[in-house]
Amino acid sequence: MNKKVSLRELVGARIVAAICIAVYYWCWARNGWEGYFTSIQNFTAIFAFCFFWFLAVRERKYKKEVVDEMAAANLQRCDSICYKISMVLIICIGFLSAILRFAVSSEVIGYLLMGVLVLMSVIRAILFCYMDAKGG
């Protein structure tokens, strides 16, 4: 736990955070009910709480360390690119929902939005790793 915190670690952790949020959405939005769903929901809640606590500790430690300015600049570029991609996807989901308002339920729209959340965290991590490895 004394090892230096890297920006890659924090970016990669966002994928796990997005998956936790998407799974917890599934716990709330599903139509059916099975006995083991309660176990999945409880496990997800406990794991997410522990993971977010661990992430907060790591981020606090990262802020106390010397910042790699090139990595920080790459992360800002990745965030800018991902913002533009997410805006296009959310606009497409919005217009698709309006056009198919009687055929698409709000549950499906929520799943699409959770998919965008997970997809953007994965794309952000891949882009950041590529840019960081490339060095520019």
Disulfide bonds with the S-S distance in Angstrom:
none
